[in-house]
Amino acid sequence: MRRSVVALVACEVVAFDLSIPAQVFGQEPELYEFAVCAPVAGVMPTETGFDVLVPHGLEALEGADTVVVPGIGERASPLPPEPLAALRAAAQRGARIASICTGAFVLAAAGLLDGRRATTHWQWAEVLARQFPAVDVDPAVLYVDDGDVLTSAGVAAGIDLCLHMVRRDHGPETANAIARRMVVAAHRDGGQAQFVERPLPPATGHGLAGTRAWMEERLAEQITVEQMARHAGYSPRSFARRFRAETGTTPLRWLIGHRVAEAQRLLEGTDLPIEDIAARAGFGSAVALRQHFARVVGTPPTAYRRAFRAA
């Protein structure tokens, strides 16, 4: 069954995000009829510094089976009302609505994410949640499939989302064939974590800087809070209180965060077995590494290594 997919350039657009549905859907004419529209046909700006020529106005949305909204630039505010009304009309007649990256702000402004779980680029997740408190923003995942409304994280996660929609429409073999053509991973689950650095809260002052450096040098050792406190010259209770005041977290959580970061470094840059990485990062066992790694990063160590090696 041939389906109609229309990319909506609501305002200043992220050029890479616009190219994703064009590559996934626009290169498969037997499966999809693909078009790009804007509030008014003509030249539209991108945040990358060049313009794009959009051939269709909002009337292109009237027969679309799927509407994809690419990310918008920082100069896109305020959003024009016409594309928001057109999006609401498309959703009301049963079209599938999807966004890539900051395109989620357009869906949220149209009211299509109220009461729904959604995601966007991790750098903009807090802003989306603050501006649209009715939206359940998940900053960690690659994409969210909420049935008739789908959202993706930033940049390459848009490819994962579009391939996921192809998989829904035409099955895994078709999606895998498109992925091979695009030379990308055939399938990354939507619940997979956005692979980004999540630094711990910055430390303030220099009071425990020496002890934190001492702790980093001993990630592989099983050091206790009592040993940390003794090194800093405090009682365990006073040390824990002062540590939280300087870092925003507890000593053990700080230590686990740095151990996970060390495990990430070893997974990305070495061929060491998981058991050896667990020992070098201070987790003691592969089981403990997997538990803490999955909780912090959102994916198992083996899947993390596989994804980075593929990239």
C-alpha positions as CSV (number, residue, x, y, z in Angstrom):
1,M,0.0,0.0,0.0
2,R,1.5,3.3,-1.1
3,R,1.3,6.0,1.6
4,S,1.5,9.8,1.5
5,V,4.2,11.4,3.7
6,V,4.5,15.2,4.0
7,A,7.3,17.0,5.8
8,L,6.0,20.3,7.3
9,V,8.5,23.2,7.4
10,A,6.7,25.3,9.9
11,C,9.3,28.0,10.1
12,E,13.1,28.2,10.2
13,V,14.1,24.5,9.9
14,V,17.0,22.3,10.8
15,A,18.3,21.2,7.4
16,F,19.6,17.8,8.5
17,D,16.2,16.9,10.1
18,L,14.4,17.8,6.9
19,S,16.7,15.6,4.9
20,I,15.9,12.5,7.0
21,P,12.3,11.9,5.9
22,A,13.4,12.9,2.4
23,Q,16.0,10.1,2.4
24,V,13.8,7.5,4.1
25,F,10.5,8.1,2.4
26,G,11.4,10.2,-0.6
27,Q,13.7,7.5,-2.1
28,E,11.0,4.8,-2.1
29,P,8.4,5.9,-4.7
30,E,6.7,2.5,-4.8
31,L,6.0,2.7,-1.1
32,Y,5.6,6.4,-0.4
33,E,4.5,9.6,-2.0
34,F,6.7,12.2,-0.4
35,A,6.3,16.0,-0.4
36,V,7.5,19.1,1.5
37,C,5.2,21.9,2.5
38,A,5.3,25.2,4.3
39,P,2.8,27.8,5.4
40,V,3.3,29.4,2.0
41,A,5.1,27.8,-0.9
42,G,8.5,29.4,-1.6
43,V,11.8,30.0,0.1
44,M,12.2,29.0,3.7
45,P,15.3,29.6,5.9
46,T,17.3,26.9,7.6
47,E,19.3,27.4,10.8
48,T,22.4,26.2,8.9
49,G,22.7,29.4,6.8
50,F,21.1,28.5,3.5
51,D,17.5,28.6,2.3
52,V,15.4,25.8,0.9
53,L,12.7,26.1,-1.8
54,V,9.5,24.5,-0.6
55,P,7.2,23.6,-3.5
56,H,3.8,23.2,-1.6
57,G,1.7,25.2,0.8
58,L,-0.4,23.8,3.6
59,E,-2.9,22.3,1.3
60,A,-0.5,19.4,0.8
61,L,-1.4,18.2,4.3
62,E,-5.0,17.6,3.5
63,G,-4.4,14.1,2.0
64,A,-1.3,13.1,4.0
65,D,-1.3,9.8,5.8
66,T,1.8,10.9,7.8
67,V,3.0,14.4,8.7
68,V,6.6,14.7,9.8
69,V,7.8,18.0,11.4
70,P,11.6,18.5,11.4
71,G,13.4,20.4,14.0
72,I,13.1,24.2,14.2
73,G,15.9,26.7,14.7
74,E,16.3,29.0,17.7
75,R,15.0,32.0,15.7
76,A,11.7,30.2,14.9
77,S,9.8,31.8,17.8
78,P,7.0,32.8,17.8
79,L,5.5,30.0,15.8
80,P,3.0,31.1,13.1
81,P,-0.6,30.0,13.9
82,E,-1.4,28.6,10.4
83,P,0.8,25.5,10.5
84,L,-0.3,24.7,14.0
85,A,-4.0,24.8,12.9
86,A,-3.1,22.7,9.9
87,L,-1.4,20.1,12.2
88,R,-4.4,19.9,14.5
89,A,-6.7,19.4,11.5
90,A,-4.5,16.6,10.1
91,A,-4.5,14.9,13.5
92,Q,-8.3,15.2,13.9
93,R,-8.9,13.5,10.5
94,G,-6.6,10.6,11.6
95,A,-3.2,11.4,10.1
96,R,-0.1,10.1,11.9
97,I,1.9,13.0,13.2
98,A,5.7,12.7,13.9
99,S,8.4,15.1,15.0
100,I,12.2,15.0,14.7
101,C,14.3,16.7,17.4
102,T,12.9,20.2,18.3
103,G,10.0,19.6,16.0
104,A,8.4,18.4,19.2
105,F,8.0,22.1,20.1
106,V,5.7,22.5,17.1
107,L,3.6,19.5,18.1
108,A,3.4,20.8,21.7
109,A,2.4,24.3,20.6
110,A,-0.4,22.7,18.5
111,G,-1.6,20.9,21.6
112,L,-0.9,17.4,20.2
113,L,1.4,16.3,23.0
114,D,-0.8,17.3,26.0
115,G,-1.1,14.3,28.3
116,R,1.3,12.3,26.2
117,R,4.8,11.0,26.7
118,A,7.3,12.6,24.2
119,T,11.0,13.3,23.7
120,T,13.3,15.7,22.0
121,H,17.0,16.4,21.8
122,W,18.4,16.0,25.3
123,Q,19.7,19.6,25.3
124,W,16.2,20.9,24.9
125,A,14.2,18.5,27.0
126,E,14.1,20.7,30.1
127,V,13.0,23.7,28.0
128,L,10.2,21.6,26.4
129,A,9.0,20.4,29.8
130,R,9.1,23.9,31.3
131,Q,7.3,25.5,28.4
132,F,4.7,22.7,28.1
133,P,4.0,21.2,31.5
134,A,1.1,19.1,30.2
135,V,3.7,17.1,28.2
136,D,5.4,14.1,29.8
137,V,8.9,14.7,28.5
138,D,11.3,11.7,28.5
139,P,14.8,13.1,27.9
140,A,16.6,9.8,27.8
141,V,15.1,7.7,24.9
142,L,15.7,7.8,21.2
143,Y,12.1,8.0,20.2
144,V,8.6,7.6,21.6
145,D,5.8,5.8,19.7
146,D,2.5,6.9,21.2
147,G,0.4,5.4,18.4
148,D,-0.8,8.2,16.2
149,V,1.8,10.7,17.5
150,L,5.5,10.0,17.5
151,T,8.5,12.0,18.6
152,S,12.3,11.5,18.3
153,A,15.4,12.8,20.0
154,G,17.9,14.9,18.1
155,V,19.8,14.5,14.9
156,A,20.4,10.8,14.0
157,A,17.5,9.6,16.2
158,G,15.2,11.0,13.5
159,I,16.5,8.2,11.3
160,D,15.6,5.6,13.9
161,L,12.1,7.0,14.1
162,C,11.5,7.1,10.4
163,L,12.8,3.6,10.0
164,H,10.5,2.6,12.8
165,M,7.5,4.0,10.9
166,V,8.6,2.1,7.8
167,R,8.8,-1.0,9.9
168,R,5.3,-0.4,11.1
169,D,4.0,0.2,7.6
170,H,5.8,-2.4,5.6
171,G,7.6,-4.8,8.0
172,P,11.2,-5.3,9.1
173,E,12.6,-6.5,5.8
174,T,11.6,-3.3,4.0
175,A,13.0,-1.1,6.8
176,N,16.3,-3.1,6.9
177,A,16.7,-2.6,3.1
178,I,16.3,1.1,3.5
179,A,18.7,1.1,6.4
180,R,21.3,-0.7,4.2
181,R,20.8,1.8,1.4
182,M,21.4,4.6,4.0
183,V,24.3,2.8,5.6
184,V,22.9,3.1,9.1
185,A,22.0,0.6,11.8
186,A,19.0,-1.4,10.8
187,H,17.3,-1.1,14.2
188,R,17.8,0.8,17.4
189,D,15.0,0.4,19.9
190,G,13.1,3.5,20.9
191,G,13.8,3.0,24.5
192,Q,17.6,3.0,23.9
193,A,19.3,5.9,25.7
194,Q,20.5,8.9,23.9
195,F,24.3,8.4,24.0
196,V,25.3,11.7,25.5
197,E,27.6,12.8,28.2
198,R,25.7,13.4,31.4
199,P,28.2,15.1,33.7
200,L,27.6,15.1,37.4
201,P,26.7,18.5,38.9
202,P,29.9,20.7,39.0
203,A,31.7,20.9,42.3
204,T,31.8,24.3,44.0
205,G,34.8,25.5,45.9
206,H,37.9,23.6,46.6
207,G,37.2,22.0,50.0
208,L,37.0,18.4,48.9
209,A,38.7,18.7,45.5
210,G,41.8,16.8,46.8
211,T,39.6,13.9,48.1
212,R,37.7,13.7,44.9
213,A,40.9,13.5,42.9
214,W,42.1,10.8,45.3
215,M,38.8,8.9,44.7
216,E,39.2,9.2,40.9
217,E,42.7,7.7,41.2
218,R,41.2,4.7,43.0
219,L,38.1,3.9,40.9
220,A,39.1,0.2,40.8
221,E,39.4,-0.1,44.6
222,Q,36.5,-0.8,46.9
223,I,36.8,2.4,49.0
224,T,34.2,3.2,51.6
225,V,32.7,6.5,52.8
226,E,34.6,6.0,56.0
227,Q,37.9,5.9,54.0
228,M,36.9,9.0,52.0
229,A,36.0,10.9,55.2
230,R,39.3,9.9,56.8
231,H,41.2,11.2,53.8
232,A,39.3,14.5,53.9
233,G,39.7,14.8,57.7
234,Y,36.0,14.7,58.6
235,S,33.6,12.4,60.3
236,P,31.6,10.3,57.8
237,R,28.4,12.3,58.5
238,S,30.1,15.7,58.1
239,F,31.9,14.5,55.0
240,A,28.7,13.3,53.4
241,R,27.0,16.6,54.2
242,R,29.9,18.7,52.8
243,F,30.3,16.4,49.8
244,R,26.6,16.9,48.8
245,A,26.9,20.7,49.3
246,E,29.9,20.8,46.9
247,T,28.7,18.3,44.2
248,G,25.0,18.0,44.5
249,T,25.1,14.3,45.0
250,T,26.3,11.6,47.5
251,P,29.8,10.3,47.6
252,L,28.7,6.8,46.4
253,R,26.6,8.1,43.6
254,W,29.5,10.4,42.5
255,L,31.8,7.4,42.6
256,I,29.4,5.2,40.6
257,G,29.0,8.0,38.0
258,H,32.7,8.2,37.5
259,R,33.0,4.4,37.4
260,V,30.3,4.2,34.7
261,A,32.1,6.9,32.7
262,E,35.3,4.9,33.0
263,A,33.4,1.8,31.8
264,Q,32.1,3.8,28.8
265,R,35.7,4.8,27.9
266,L,36.9,1.2,28.1
267,L,33.9,-0.1,26.1
268,E,34.5,2.5,23.3
269,G,38.3,2.2,23.1
270,T,39.3,-1.3,24.0
271,D,38.4,-5.0,23.3
272,L,38.6,-5.9,27.0
273,P,36.0,-8.5,28.1
274,I,33.2,-7.2,30.2
275,E,34.6,-8.9,33.3
276,D,37.9,-7.1,33.0
277,I,36.1,-3.8,32.4
278,A,34.0,-4.3,35.5
279,A,37.2,-4.9,37.5
280,R,39.1,-1.9,36.1
281,A,36.1,0.4,36.6
282,G,35.7,-0.7,40.2
283,F,32.4,-2.7,40.0
284,G,33.9,-5.9,41.0
285,S,31.7,-8.2,38.9
286,A,30.1,-8.1,35.4
287,V,26.7,-8.4,37.1
288,A,27.3,-5.2,39.1
289,L,28.6,-3.4,36.0
290,R,25.5,-4.4,34.0
291,Q,23.1,-3.2,36.7
292,H,24.7,0.2,37.3
293,F,25.5,0.7,33.6
294,A,21.9,0.0,32.5
295,R,20.5,2.3,35.2
296,V,22.7,5.2,34.3
297,V,23.1,4.9,30.6
298,G,19.8,3.1,29.8
299,T,21.3,0.2,27.8
300,P,23.5,-2.8,28.6
301,P,27.3,-2.5,28.2
302,T,27.4,-5.0,25.3
303,A,24.7,-3.0,23.4
304,Y,26.6,0.2,24.1
305,R,29.8,-1.2,22.8
306,R,28.1,-2.6,19.7
307,A,26.5,0.7,18.9
308,F,29.7,2.7,19.1
309,R,31.7,0.1,17.2
310,A,29.0,0.2,14.4
311,A,29.3,4.0,14.4
